[in-house]
Amino acid sequence: MKILLRDPSVVAGHQFAINCPFCNLLVTFNRTGAFDLLTDGNYFVGLRSCPNPECHGIIFFIMRNMDVLQIFPHGQIRFNAEKVPALISDSMREAIACYENGNYRASSFMIRKSVELLCKDKNVPGVNLFDRIESLKKIITLPEVLLNELKNLRILSNDAANVNAEVYDNITAEETVVGIEFTKKIIESVYQFDDLLLKLNKLKEQDL
């Protein structure tokens, strides 16, 4: 395989925006000053750095014909951990990382763990996780119809209450990512809704 070095100034077009896996901001990554590698199959391989001055995280990428094929570490799903307890945010980040690496069973397990930790943090009553999520309706602002459809998500239903192996063995990518998005909405509602409301009220006061 023939490999060429390309000066970073030559590959200015090989830029891309993703959610940084380190600081979670949506950014266009900078060239690092290191040379990119170009193979004879038009694959670009190189490093990029996060432009956030408080981050500067480094990612490795593979591109072909201007399409990003692989990024490590991953950062495609954004998760706002502001005001979220560390145990819950760590579990969610692990769930997202597992999903982005194609480990859907592990991701589903961490999604469920994240919700379990949230319910424990808020002392939500219930004999199983599904019942506790039902009890969450008293403290979260999600639409009733969304919560009622939770029964269709097996990884958070009674079917998986005892970590039923068959449920996890047959989990799909689509079901996993829906579980992530659903759990993110619950977390946002519990820990970040009041903060958003406060910011909106401050804007309203400024207009008076």
N, C-alpha and C positions, 0 to 999 in steps of 0.2 A: 504494500500500500504506500503510495507516495504522499508525503506530508510536507506542507509548506508552512513557513512562518509568515504571518501577516501583521504588519505594524498596526497598532490600535487606531492610528489616524486614518487608515485605509478602510476600516470596517465600521465607519460611523453609522451606517444604516442598520447594522446588526444590534439594535437596541430593542428593549421590550419592557413593558410595564407589568409588574405583578405585585401582589401583596407580600411585603418582605416577611420571610419566615422568622425574623428576629424581632422586629419592632411592629409588625403587622400593618404598617402604612402602605398605601398603594403608591408606588414610586416607579420611575424609570431608572433602572440601574446604570451606574456609570462604568466606563471602562477603567480598568485598574492600572494601566500602564504596562501590564504584562502582554506578551505577544499571544494572539489567538493562533490556533492551529487550523489549517484547512487541508482536508484530505482530497484525494482525487475523485471522491464520490460526492463532492460539494458539501461535506459535513464541516461545520465550524464548531470548534471546541474551545472554550475559554473561561475566564473568570470575570465577574462583574461585582461592583460594590454598591451598597445602599447609600444614597446621597444624604440620608438623614444624619445630621452632624452628631446626634446622640447615639447612633447605631454603627454605621459603616460596616455592616455585616457583609460577608463575602459568599457569593453563590457560584456554583459550577454549572455550565450550560452546554447543551448540544443542540445545534441548529442545522437545518438543511433547507436550502432554497428559501431562506427567510422565515421558515416555520420553526418554532421552538419545539423540539422533540422531548427534551428532558431537562429538568432543573433539580439541583440538589443543594441544600435541602429544599423541600417543597414549600410553597406559600400561596397556593391558589385560592384557598378558602379563608376569608377574613374573619377574625374573631376578636371582638373588642373585650378585653379583660378588665376594663376600668371598673373598680369597686367590686369586682368579683372575688370571693375568697380564693386563696391560693390553691387549695386542694381541688376546687371545682375547675378553675381555669387550667390547672395542670392536666386534669383529666380530659378536658375538652381539647386542649392542644394535642394530647396524645391520640385522641380519637380522630382528629383531623389528619395528623401525620400518618396514622395507620391507613386511613382511607386513601390518601394520596399516594401511598405505596402499594395499594391494591390489597391490603390486608383487611378485608371487610369484616371478618369474624371478630378480629381484635378490636377494630374500630367500633363495632356494634356493642361489644362488651363495655368499652370505655364510655360510650354514649350513655348507656344505662347507669354506669357507675356515677357519671356526672349528675344525672337526675337524682339518683339516690342521695348523693352528697348534698344537693340543693335542698331536698326535702328534709334531710337531717338538720341542716343549718337553720331552717325555718321552723323546725319542730312540727312538721305537718303530720297529722294523724292518719292512720290507715293500716289495715292488716297486710297489705302488699303494695307494691309500687304503683299499680294501676289505681288503687283506691287513694293513695296519697296524692297522685297527680290530680285526681278528681277534687280532692280537698284544696289543691292549689288555686282553684277557681276563686276562692275567697280573697286571695292576695295578689293575683295577677290580672292583667288587663287584656289578655288575648281574647279574640272573638270566641263566643260559646261554640259556634259551629266547628271551629278548628279543634277545640278540645274534645268535642264529641266524636270527631273522626279519628281520635287517637287509637281507637281499638283496631284500626287497620294497620297500625305500625307494630309488627310483632315483637320487636326488640324492647318495646316499652309496655307491652301488654301482659296479662296474666300468663299467657303461654310461655313466656320466658322468665317467669317469676323465680324458678329454681335453676336458672341457667340451663334450660333444656338444650341438650347438645344438637338435636335435630334442627331446632330453630336457627342456631348459629351456623350450622353446616350448610344450610341452604339460603343464607342471607345474600342479597344481591347488592350491587353497587348503587342502584337507584334507591333501594330502601335505606341503605346506609347514609347516603347524602341527605335524604329527606329527614332521617333521624337527627343528623347534625343540624340542619336548618331549623327543625322544630325545637330542638334543645336550645339553640342559640336564642330563639324568640322567647322561650321561657326565662332564660337567664337575663336577657335584656329587660323583660318586663319586671322581674323581681328586683334587680340590682341597679338598673339604669334609667327606668322610666321617670322616677321622681327627679333625678338630676336633669333630664331633658326638659321636664316641665318647668323646673326652676329657671333654666336658661331661656325658655320661651317667655316666661313671665318678666324676666329682666329686659328682654327686647321690647316687650309691651310697655314697660315703665319708661324706657328711653324715648318712645314715640309720644308720650303724653306731654 
